[in-house]
Amino acid sequence: MVTIGFIQPSSEYLFDPFRGDPFTHYHILTVLEERLDAQINTCLIDLRGIKRNFAIYHIPECDIYLHSVYTLDYNEQLDIVNQLRLKHPKSIHIAGGPHVGSFTDECLKVFDCLILGEGEEIIVQAINDYMAQKLQKVYRQSCALDINVYPFARRHFLPKNTTTRKNMMTLRKKPGFGDLNGTTAIFSRGCPYNCHFCAIKQVRESFSGIRFRNPQNVEMEIEYLKTEYDIKGL
């Protein structure tokens, strides 16, 4: 049995890191559970709200640590990897995300394996290769995926009070929405804009346009959130 921990960094630069949800973590862990359930144990290691100096005490030992790397989090994630290598030298670190795509050579010096592009299929391949002792340094998804063949992201990897809470929805001129039990969701993938400061520009070269989840898939997720988390606002 392979233990896999997906680390969500503190995001301490945000006023309230709990206003956003770790969708990449939810989604990838959901896919891994669906494809490899009998062979893996998964956990989402949520470091939001934890001071960076003490983060290492909140990370359990795992065979594989996953990292979704954004530039603002990179230095923190680098510190985490270095500390974990001292504490658990046999563990491996697999990373993806926009920073990895933009600074691949740099990240190859830090992580054992890189996931370039959309990760649903190649992360499963990487875990299978790890179990077969033939893990590669780089996995690349070169064509766009059909996002509707994957299940909606389950939220059971974290306590309910980190996923749904009040004051998620506020409108300045319409009071009362803040009292609703709410959460966030993503129903599409991609971006139509061309901002020069954004790493998505590189991603767009391989995965252009916007893809929308189909209505049935969206409805299933909303009903799941209503039933399991009693949401009143989305």
Residue pairs with C-beta under 8 A, 6 or more apart in sequence:
1 39
1 40
1 41
2 39
2 40
2 41
2 63
2 64
2 127
2 130
2 131
3 40
3 41
3 42
3 43
3 60
3 61
3 62
3 63
3 64
4 29
4 32
4 40
4 41
4 42
4 43
4 62
4 63
4 64
4 65
4 66
4 127
5 42
5 43
5 44
5 45
5 59
5 60
5 62
5 64
5 65
5 66
6 25
6 28
6 29
6 42
6 43
6 44
6 45
6 65
6 66
6 67
6 68
6 157
7 45
7 47
7 59
7 65
7 66
7 67
7 77
7 80
8 22
8 25
8 44
8 45
8 46
8 47
8 48
9 47
9 48
9 55
9 73
9 76
9 77
9 80
10 17
10 47
10 48
10 49
10 50
10 51
10 52
10 55
10 76
11 17
11 48
11 72
11 73
12 51
12 52
12 76
13 72
14 20
17 48
17 49
18 48
18 49
18 162
18 165
19 168
19 184
20 184
21 155
21 163
21 183
21 184
22 44
22 46
22 158
23 153
23 186
24 68
24 97
24 119
25 44
25 66
25 68
25 157
26 44
26 153
26 154
26 155
26 157
27 120
27 150
27 153
28 66
28 68
28 119
28 120
28 123
29 42
29 44
29 154
29 157
30 150
30 151
30 152
30 153
30 154
31 120
31 123
31 124
31 150
31 151
32 40
32 42
32 123
32 124
32 127
33 40
33 42
33 154
34 151
35 124
36 124
36 127
36 128
39 131
40 127
42 157
43 60
43 62
43 157
44 157
44 158
45 58
45 59
45 60
46 158
46 162
47 55
47 58
47 59
48 162
50 58
52 76
52 79
55 76
55 80
56 80
56 83
56 84
56 87
59 65
59 80
59 84
61 87
61 88
61 91
62 88
62 91
63 90
63 91
63 92
63 130
64 91
64 92
64 93
64 94
64 127
64 130
65 81
65 84
65 91
65 92
65 93
65 94
66 94
66 95
66 96
66 123
67 77
67 80
67 81
67 93
67 94
67 95
67 96
67 97
67 111
68 95
68 96
68 97
69 77
69 95
69 96
69 97
69 98
69 99
69 100
69 107
70 97
70 98
70 99
71 98
71 99
71 102
71 199
73 99
74 99
77 95
78 110
81 93
81 110
81 111
84 91
84 93
85 91
85 93
92 112
92 113
92 130
92 135
93 110
93 111
93 112
93 113
94 111
94 112
94 113
94 114
94 115
94 123
94 126
95 107
95 110
95 111
95 113
95 114
95 115
96 114
96 115
96 116
96 119
96 123
98 199
98 200
98 202
98 203
99 107
99 199
100 107
100 111
100 114
100 115
100 116
101 116
101 117
101 199
101 202
101 203
102 199
102 202
104 114
104 116
104 138
107 114
108 114
108 137
108 138
112 135
112 137
113 126
113 135
113 136
113 137
113 138
113 139
114 137
114 138
114 139
115 122
115 123
115 126
115 139
115 141
116 138
116 139
116 140
116 141
117 140
117 141
117 142
117 203
117 206
117 207
118 141
118 144
118 145
118 207
119 141
120 145
120 150
121 141
121 145
122 139
122 140
122 141
123 139
125 139
126 135
126 136
126 139
129 135
129 136
141 206
142 206
143 206
144 206
144 207
144 208
144 211
146 211
147 189
147 211
147 213
148 213
148 214
148 217
152 213
152 217
152 218
152 220
152 221
152 224
153 221
154 224
155 163
155 183
155 225
155 228
155 229
156 228
160 229
163 183
163 229
164 181
164 182
164 183
164 225
164 229
164 230
164 231
165 181
165 182
165 183
166 178
166 179
166 180
166 181
166 182
167 178
168 178
168 180
168 182
168 183
168 184
168 233
169 177
169 178
169 180
169 182
169 233
170 177
170 178
171 177
177 233
180 232
180 233
181 229
181 230
181 231
181 232
181 233
182 231
182 232
182 233
182 234
183 225
183 229
183 231
183 233
183 234
184 234
185 221
185 222
185 225
185 234
187 212
187 213
187 218
188 210
188 211
188 212
188 213
189 210
189 211
190 204
190 207
190 208
190 209
190 210
190 211
191 198
191 200
191 204
191 210
192 209
192 210
194 201
194 204
195 201
222 234
225 231
225 234
